[in-house]
Amino acid sequence: MLCVSCARPPGFAFTAILTLALGIGATTAIFTLVYDVLLRPLPYSQPEQLVVMEEQVAEFRDIYPKLPMNANHFFTWQENSQIMQSLALMEEASMPLGTGGHPLQVDTLSATPGIFSVLDIGPQLGRVFTEQETQTGHEHVVLLTNQLWRQQFQGDPGVLGRVITLNGFPYTVIGVMPQSFHLPVVQTTAGPEIDRGKPVEAIVPLAPSKDRLEEAMGDFDYFGLARLKPGVSVAQASAEINALQHTISAGLSAEEKGTLSAELTPFRQVLVGNNRMPLMVLLAAVAGLLLVGCINITNLLLARAVGRRQQMAIAAALGAPRHEMLRMAMRETAVLAVAGGLLGILLAAFLVPVMRHYLPCQLDFRGALHLDWAGAVCAFLLVVAAALLAGAVPAWISSATQPHEVLHSESRLASESRSSNRFRRLLVAVEVAVSVVLVLMTGLLTTSLLRLIRIDRGFEADHTLTAMINLPTKAYPSDKACASFYREFLSRLNQLPGIEHAGVVSQLPLSGDTWIDTIRISGDARPVMQIPTEHFRWMSPGYLEAIHLPLITGRFLSASDEGKHYALVSEMTARTVWPGIDPIGQKFHRAGLTDQDPFTVIGVVRDGRTISLAKSDPMMVYMPYWYRSELTGGLVVRTREDPARMADAIRKTVWSVNPDVSVPTVRSLGGIVADSVANRRFEKDLLLLFAISALLLAGWVSTVSSLTLSSSGSAKLASAWPSARRRRISTGWCFATV
């Protein structure tokens, strides 16, 4: 009978169920995301024991509060720590995998053998690598992830012992990881060539060179992960590691003297990063949308209660107890909440996969997002809360009808009481307030996002394509060999029609930074650790022209400069290193390499935002690619043609030089700019969706509520009384007539 009751006013049940479904579905979807990122345990044994190891150098702390690990320090910790159960050093890279045709680019994890004990996981097939296999010359073994094993080797168990070509070298497959294995891509583990939307696909031994192992203050470029012994706190482990850091600092030479310390951070905290607050804002916003929905349902039920006052008065006069009247009045709300909840769960099941498609990779560190028992429990609790929140007050008002009201005039019975009217006005005020807050939040976030996107970056992204080029180590074992490839490739590329400028660079714009060093000018006798640091890029002629980074003074690099120690610097570098002096023609050494020929500054370029849109670049130094080239280089091409048509031409040009070089993705520079604000855009889009939904709900439900109240005002007491008299007073007395 209740279903019939709900269906009589045509728009009432539809509006109520749809309103609740929207609120419950959206809230369940966002809760699923928040639970997945902030609350769900990491998929490892005793995940609370996992900590990320980072280092600090007091002299650099103002600029770099934290640094990745130094290989020398890591092995010192590993040999001397008493309260660490296991430690692992790792870095991620992208390597070409031979497939018989053009190579496939796969993301690989280079790690010390401790990675398996740290994560407490072993291979599904085969074995892990040994300490001996991490020694230079013995490291050509590989473990495949389950996904790569199935996609490229069709899940063949006979893959064990097979030799595959990885990075140009023969690697022997010694194991296959289980399907449950998933290692999140962390900013500090990933080089510039890593696609942060892809999981690790292969694991190879990490074999630091002898030089790196002997450098007590060498490069800080590895990701450290450790498992604490049971019962050991992060504070205890930090105290032990910092004691070891003090010992390392005491043994440093006067030239490289620095104050070392360490910081251990729970793994989950590092993965969540700065995403906690934005996620909580989204959760609060979607809760506001649900609140608006519940307020709308309350308004609808209050409007319907006006028409039921006659029936309630008659029922009370016939002796129905108030608690029975209250229970029956809540029954319809419960049915609406259940129906809305079921539809909401279906909506959430649709929204979660859609949301996963647009989810920024920073929030996707644990793999595919899906609706599970946590989301179902959340939906159930929301159904109960919605039923209580939306139905309690209307049910109480309906059950409080006095019998003597039956004696009043028909118009009095059909009208809304002052208290009910005041309460409805209060609900409308709350609803408007919540909707306005959502709109304001969306407006503020949109304004912030637009300001960030429109900020003067210093470079231009229109009509510009980018690609990461990954050279196989075997074919290009030295900087000179890498430079030879880039020279030949750029020569052929610049001959294509429609190419304005093309160049390679160590780091594409807005892709972070990996090369931080210092420069020493004549007369500067300070120790290395006291010299300000600069951010370095190696690049080819044509790169700065391709991104239209303006030249302030001097000139750009040209092909005729090949072999010369020339460099360009940013405005900030020129002002800081040579204050009040014309930097053109000034010379400098890389600190610690004063025995090499000095570099001559031939140009000063404008300060830009090539590392991050959020802040201006620090001091930058642009070195020629013939001085230093690496296996991975970022290609930037400015074209007069349709950029989409140039992607295939770029790949063919690369393969015309060497068919074993992989070009995984060709994309626009504008796409990189958009990805750099993906988190904020995702938050803005969701907030905008919630705000629009709240406003539409408010307008639509107010209309339905007015129609319901108007329809109730024409109700006749005479039509209610005979129906009530035909029913005996029982558990179902009241709603048999509704």
VENFEN-V169574 format. One record per backbone hydrogen bond with DSSP energy under -0.5 kcal/mol. CO is the residue of the C=O (numbers start at 1). NH is the residue of the N-H. If there is no record, write none. Layout:
BEGIN
CO_NH ; CO_NH
END
This chain:
BEGIN
1_5 ; 2_6 ; 3_7 ; 4_8 ; 5_9 ; 6_13 ; 8_10 ; 9_12 ; 9_13 ; 10_14 ; 11_15 ; 12_16 ; 13_17 ; 14_18 ; 15_19 ; 16_20 ; 17_21 ; 18_22 ; 19_23 ; 20_24 ; 21_25 ; 22_26 ; 23_27 ; 24_28 ; 25_29 ; 26_30 ; 27_31 ; 28_32 ; 29_33 ; 30_34 ; 31_35 ; 32_36 ; 33_37 ; 34_38 ; 34_39 ; 35_39 ; 35_40 ; 42_44 ; 44_47 ; 46_49 ; 47_50 ; 49_228 ; 50_267 ; 51_226 ; 52_54 ; 52_265 ; 53_224 ; 54_263 ; 55_67 ; 56_58 ; 56_261 ; 57_60 ; 57_61 ; 58_61 ; 60_63 ; 60_64 ; 67_55 ; 69_221 ; 69_222 ; 70_74 ; 71_75 ; 72_76 ; 73_77 ; 74_78 ; 75_79 ; 76_80 ; 77_81 ; 83_85 ; 83_229 ; 86_227 ; 88_225 ; 89_112 ; 90_223 ; 91_110 ; 92_191 ; 93_108 ; 95_106 ; 96_98 ; 96_167 ; 97_104 ; 104_97 ; 104_106 ; 106_95 ; 106_108 ; 107_201 ; 107_202 ; 108_93 ; 108_110 ; 109_111 ; 109_204 ; 110_91 ; 111_206 ; 112_115 ; 113_116 ; 113_117 ; 114_118 ; 115_119 ; 116_120 ; 116_121 ; 119_45 ; 122_178 ; 125_176 ; 131_134 ; 132_135 ; 135_138 ; 139_141 ; 139_205 ; 140_172 ; 141_205 ; 142_174 ; 142_175 ; 143_203 ; 144_177 ; 145_149 ; 146_150 ; 147_151 ; 148_152 ; 148_153 ; 149_153 ; 149_155 ; 150_154 ; 153_156 ; 155_157 ; 156_159 ; 157_160 ; 159_162 ; 162_164 ; 162_173 ; 164_166 ; 164_171 ; 165_98 ; 166_169 ; 167_473 ; 167_474 ; 169_166 ; 171_164 ; 171_173 ; 172_142 ; 172_174 ; 173_161 ; 174_127 ; 175_144 ; 176_124 ; 176_125 ; 178_181 ; 182_184 ; 183_200 ; 184_186 ; 186_189 ; 186_190 ; 187_190 ; 189_92 ; 191_194 ; 194_196 ; 195_198 ; 201_145 ; 202_109 ; 203_143 ; 204_111 ; 205_207 ; 209_213 ; 210_214 ; 211_215 ; 212_215 ; 214_216 ; 215_218 ; 219_221 ; 220_68 ; 222_69 ; 222_224 ; 223_90 ; 224_53 ; 225_88 ; 226_51 ; 227_85 ; 227_86 ; 229_232 ; 233_237 ; 234_238 ; 235_239 ; 236_240 ; 237_241 ; 238_242 ; 239_243 ; 240_244 ; 241_245 ; 242_246 ; 243_247 ; 244_248 ; 245_249 ; 246_250 ; 247_251 ; 248_251 ; 249_252 ; 254_257 ; 255_528 ; 255_529 ; 258_260 ; 259_58 ; 261_56 ; 263_54 ; 265_52 ; 266_270 ; 267_271 ; 268_272 ; 269_273 ; 272_275 ; 274_278 ; 275_279 ; 276_280 ; 277_281 ; 278_282 ; 279_283 ; 280_284 ; 281_285 ; 282_286 ; 283_287 ; 284_288 ; 285_289 ; 286_290 ; 287_291 ; 288_292 ; 289_293 ; 290_294 ; 291_295 ; 292_296 ; 293_297 ; 294_298 ; 295_299 ; 296_300 ; 297_301 ; 298_302 ; 299_303 ; 300_304 ; 301_305 ; 302_306 ; 303_306 ; 303_307 ; 304_307 ; 304_308 ; 305_309 ; 306_309 ; 308_312 ; 309_313 ; 310_314 ; 311_315 ; 312_316 ; 313_317 ; 314_318 ; 315_320 ; 316_319 ; 321_325 ; 322_326 ; 323_327 ; 324_328 ; 325_329 ; 326_330 ; 327_331 ; 328_332 ; 329_333 ; 330_334 ; 331_335 ; 332_336 ; 333_337 ; 334_338 ; 335_339 ; 336_340 ; 337_341 ; 338_342 ; 339_343 ; 340_344 ; 341_345 ; 342_346 ; 343_347 ; 344_348 ; 345_349 ; 346_350 ; 347_351 ; 348_352 ; 349_353 ; 350_354 ; 351_355 ; 352_356 ; 353_357 ; 354_358 ; 355_358 ; 355_359 ; 356_359 ; 360_363 ; 361_364 ; 364_367 ; 372_376 ; 373_377 ; 374_378 ; 375_379 ; 376_380 ; 377_381 ; 378_382 ; 379_383 ; 380_384 ; 381_385 ; 382_386 ; 383_387 ; 384_388 ; 385_389 ; 386_390 ; 387_391 ; 388_392 ; 391_395 ; 392_396 ; 393_397 ; 394_398 ; 395_399 ; 396_400 ; 398_401 ; 402_405 ; 403_406 ; 404_407 ; 405_408 ; 409_413 ; 410_414 ; 411_415 ; 412_415 ; 417_421 ; 418_422 ; 419_423 ; 420_424 ; 421_425 ; 422_426 ; 423_427 ; 424_428 ; 425_429 ; 426_430 ; 427_431 ; 428_432 ; 429_433 ; 430_434 ; 431_435 ; 432_436 ; 433_437 ; 434_438 ; 435_439 ; 436_440 ; 437_441 ; 438_442 ; 439_443 ; 440_444 ; 441_445 ; 442_446 ; 443_447 ; 444_448 ; 445_449 ; 446_450 ; 447_451 ; 448_452 ; 449_453 ; 450_454 ; 451_455 ; 455_457 ; 457_609 ; 458_550 ; 461_464 ; 461_670 ; 463_639 ; 464_669 ; 465_637 ; 466_667 ; 467_469 ; 467_635 ; 468_470 ; 468_664 ; 469_471 ; 469_633 ; 470_662 ; 472_476 ; 478_482 ; 479_483 ; 480_484 ; 481_485 ; 482_486 ; 483_487 ; 484_488 ; 485_489 ; 486_490 ; 487_491 ; 488_492 ; 489_493 ; 490_494 ; 492_495 ; 493_496 ; 496_499 ; 498_500 ; 498_640 ; 498_641 ; 501_638 ; 503_636 ; 504_540 ; 505_634 ; 508_511 ; 514_516 ; 515_536 ; 517_534 ; 518_591 ; 520_589 ; 521_524 ; 523_525 ; 527_530 ; 528_531 ; 532_519 ; 534_517 ; 534_536 ; 535_621 ; 537_623 ; 538_506 ; 539_625 ; 540_543 ; 542_546 ; 543_547 ; 544_549 ; 545_548 ; 547_460 ; 548_550 ; 550_552 ; 550_606 ; 553_604 ; 558_561 ; 559_562 ; 561_564 ; 564_566 ; 565_600 ; 566_624 ; 567_602 ; 567_603 ; 568_622 ; 569_605 ; 570_574 ; 571_575 ; 572_576 ; 573_577 ; 574_578 ; 578_581 ; 581_583 ; 583_586 ; 586_601 ; 588_599 ; 589_520 ; 590_593 ; 593_596 ; 599_588 ; 600_567 ; 601_585 ; 602_555 ; 603_569 ; 604_552 ; 604_553 ; 605_571 ; 608_617 ; 610_510 ; 610_511 ; 611_512 ; 612_615 ; 619_535 ; 620_570 ; 621_537 ; 621_623 ; 622_568 ; 623_539 ; 624_627 ; 624_628 ; 631_471 ; 631_633 ; 633_469 ; 633_635 ; 634_505 ; 635_467 ; 636_503 ; 637_465 ; 637_639 ; 638_500 ; 638_501 ; 642_645 ; 642_646 ; 643_646 ; 643_647 ; 645_649 ; 646_650 ; 647_651 ; 648_652 ; 649_653 ; 650_654 ; 651_655 ; 652_656 ; 653_657 ; 654_657 ; 654_658 ; 658_661 ; 659_103 ; 662_470 ; 665_468 ; 665_667 ; 667_466 ; 668_672 ; 669_673 ; 670_674 ; 671_675 ; 672_676 ; 673_677 ; 674_677 ; 675_678 ; 677_681 ; 678_682 ; 679_683 ; 680_684 ; 681_685 ; 682_686 ; 683_687 ; 684_688 ; 685_689 ; 686_690 ; 687_691 ; 688_692 ; 689_693 ; 690_694 ; 691_695 ; 692_696 ; 693_697 ; 694_698 ; 695_699 ; 696_700 ; 697_701 ; 698_702 ; 699_703 ; 700_704 ; 701_705 ; 702_706 ; 703_707 ; 704_708 ; 705_709 ; 706_710 ; 707_711 ; 708_712 ; 709_713 ; 711_714 ; 712_715 ; 716_720 ; 717_720 ; 717_721 ; 718_722 ; 719_723 ; 720_724 ; 721_725 ; 722_726 ; 723_727 ; 724_727 ; 728_730 ; 730_733 ; 732_736 ; 734_737
END
